Amino acid sequence: MEEKKRMAVNIAVRCAVDATVEILGYNGARPYFRNIGLLDVFENPPDYDWSPCITSEAYSNLYMDIENIIGTNGAKGVWRRIGYLTIKNGIEKGHLFDSYVSFSKNEKFKKAMELFPVGSGMGRVVDGDNGLAEFDVFDCELCTGRQEIKPLCTVVEGLMQCVSDWAFGKNIYRVKEVLCIAKGDDTCYYKLVEAG
């Protein structure tokens, strides 16, 4: 029996496309999407809805191929910015978190984070010791098969940072990846730490 492929949904892909275009510009993004085999997604961006769109592996490739253009160190900064803008676009254009506005700050953060596994097909939210939600990407497509000295998947840091800024306010918490598969850990694990 064939294993069912994990899927990223339209809104996650659309917000990532929008963020990539915002950073690379239209003329820079077009050849990039062609190179990774997602030109159709670029030219016909999906709607802001929850229908399955592309595999989680293709969704990860959407981010990872930037490394081939500017190297690992440069890509980490771009990935983080794309992650942040992906959620920002989801909030502003896709109205991702509208139904959470009246929740407490902690509940807003946790509920918003619970959309990540639904949108990307990866990871799970766990309750942290400090009462804040944490994110465990035990099935990280970005890091599997890699060997790095420092954590690699800054795109998730960017995504999570934007959610934190939305829920708690800017400069309250920063996201720290404390475990990373690319460093030899069993999982990629993210938590919030107090800023400053």
C-alpha atoms as one frame of an Amber mdcrd trajectory, in Angstrom:
protein
   0.000   0.000   0.000   1.425   3.355  -1.032   2.009   5.938   1.714  -0.182
   9.031   1.346   1.892  12.094   0.526   1.772  15.008   2.957   0.405  18.130
   1.310   0.811  21.878   1.747  -2.423  23.804   1.264  -3.206  26.652  -1.120
  -3.010  29.453   1.442   0.456  28.341   2.655   1.766  28.114  -0.897   0.142
  31.383  -2.001   1.582  33.296   0.954   5.041  31.810   0.298   4.804  32.780
  -3.387   3.767  36.322  -2.413   6.639  36.572   0.073   9.197  35.279  -2.434
   8.042  37.781  -5.057   8.211  40.558  -2.462  11.856  39.712  -1.740  13.156
  38.671  -5.182  10.860  40.863  -7.293   8.744  39.509 -10.148  11.673  39.228
 -12.581  13.836  37.451 -10.011  11.071  35.143  -8.795   9.932  33.928 -12.216
  13.180  32.098 -13.167  13.476  30.875  -9.594  10.056  29.206  -9.718  10.783
  27.827 -13.178  14.040  26.307 -11.889  12.305  24.501  -9.011   9.522  23.192
 -11.251   6.778  25.394  -9.796   6.363  27.930 -12.604   2.660  27.080 -12.873
   2.195  27.903  -9.163   3.991  31.214  -9.770   2.021  32.137 -12.893  -1.324
  30.913 -11.500  -1.059  31.439  -7.739  -3.564  29.426  -5.709  -6.414  31.027
  -3.800  -6.224  31.827  -0.108  -8.034  28.644   0.895  -7.285  25.333   2.598
  -7.439  23.001  -0.408  -4.403  20.731  -0.934  -1.965  22.287  -3.394   1.498
  20.703  -3.617   3.397  18.065  -1.658   5.179  19.094   1.527   8.422  18.143
  -0.206   7.723  20.561  -3.093   6.723  23.211  -0.537  10.098  22.786   1.192
  11.879  23.025  -2.174  10.142  26.344  -2.683  12.410  27.653   0.083  15.510
  25.515  -0.206  16.616  26.246  -3.751  17.520  29.799  -2.731  20.624  28.229
  -1.194  21.851  27.244  -4.673  21.717  30.898  -5.707  23.264  32.709  -2.716
  24.833  30.019  -0.524  23.819  28.690   2.877  24.683  31.746   4.995  22.904
  34.189   2.697  19.954  31.839   2.294  19.376  31.665   6.055  18.572  35.384
   6.179  16.359  35.197   3.097  14.556  32.107   4.408  13.820  33.814   7.709
  12.449  36.875   5.898  10.350  34.743   3.535   8.968  32.840   6.532   8.060
  36.077   8.294   6.443  37.588   5.194   4.567  34.360   4.470   2.679  34.685
   7.758   2.358  38.454   7.422   0.691  37.960   4.026  -1.483  35.225   5.499
  -2.662  37.608   8.206  -3.209  40.595   5.938  -4.420  38.985   2.705  -5.657
  35.572   3.780  -7.172  36.611   7.130  -5.588  33.551   8.709  -6.048  34.522
  12.339  -9.183  36.668  12.260 -11.149  34.225  14.395  -8.491  34.317  17.149
  -8.468  38.075  17.814 -10.531  37.882  21.033  -8.410  35.087  22.566  -5.794
  35.613  25.283  -2.262  36.222  23.981  -1.083  32.694  24.827  -4.172  31.138
  23.262  -3.832  33.323  20.144  -0.248  32.163  19.737  -1.066  28.485  20.279
  -4.109  28.471  17.969  -2.174  30.279  15.244   0.735  27.838  15.581  -1.678
  24.910  15.266  -2.325  26.035  11.685   1.315  25.311  10.687   0.974  21.516
  10.502  -2.333  21.933   8.660  -0.849  24.398   6.163   2.529  22.797   5.538
   1.882  19.147   6.312   4.804  19.140   8.777   5.361  19.344  12.519   3.202
  19.558  15.636   2.550  22.053  18.417   3.516  21.044  21.951   3.001  22.722
  25.312   6.252  24.152  26.656   7.412  24.183  30.277   6.958  27.963  30.386
   3.271  27.753  29.410   3.912  28.840  25.823   3.350  26.692  22.765   6.466
  25.272  21.145   6.887  23.749  17.702   8.339  20.310  16.984   9.147  19.585
  13.334  10.075  15.926  13.706   9.513  15.463   9.965  11.459  18.496   8.700
  11.829  18.325   4.924  14.258  21.255   5.063  16.886  19.498   7.183  16.568
  15.800   6.423  19.766  14.478   4.869  21.755  17.633   5.722  24.780  18.101
   7.987  25.313  21.571   9.430  27.100  23.081  12.405  24.314  25.562  13.181
  20.521  25.193  12.914  19.402  25.403   9.314  15.659  25.946   8.976  15.361
  29.658   9.625  12.201  29.779   7.522  10.314  28.209  10.454  11.904  30.752
  12.795  10.567  33.521  10.567   7.086  31.998  10.430   6.972  31.543  14.179
   8.442  35.001  14.851   5.662  36.650  12.874   3.043  34.700  14.848   4.731
  35.758  18.099   4.810  39.412  17.032   1.131  39.203  16.092   0.028  37.490
  19.315   2.252  39.156  21.926   3.573  42.303  20.224   6.968  42.994  18.683
  10.154  42.599  20.705   8.485  40.574  23.479   9.819  37.161  22.414  12.285
  35.875  19.880  12.262  32.409  18.370  15.122  30.039  19.040  15.678  26.720
  17.287  17.113  24.589  20.089  17.345  21.288  18.179  17.948  20.713  14.471
  17.971  17.526  12.408  20.719  19.024  10.228  22.916  19.196  13.368  22.274
  15.528  14.122  19.329  15.948  16.496  16.234  13.740  16.198  13.962  16.718
  15.528  13.874  20.430  14.741  12.482  22.141  17.827  11.551  25.783  18.332
  10.651  27.752  21.419  10.088  31.363  22.408  12.592  33.120  24.660  12.209
  36.563  26.135  13.688  39.221  23.870  16.614  41.246  25.166
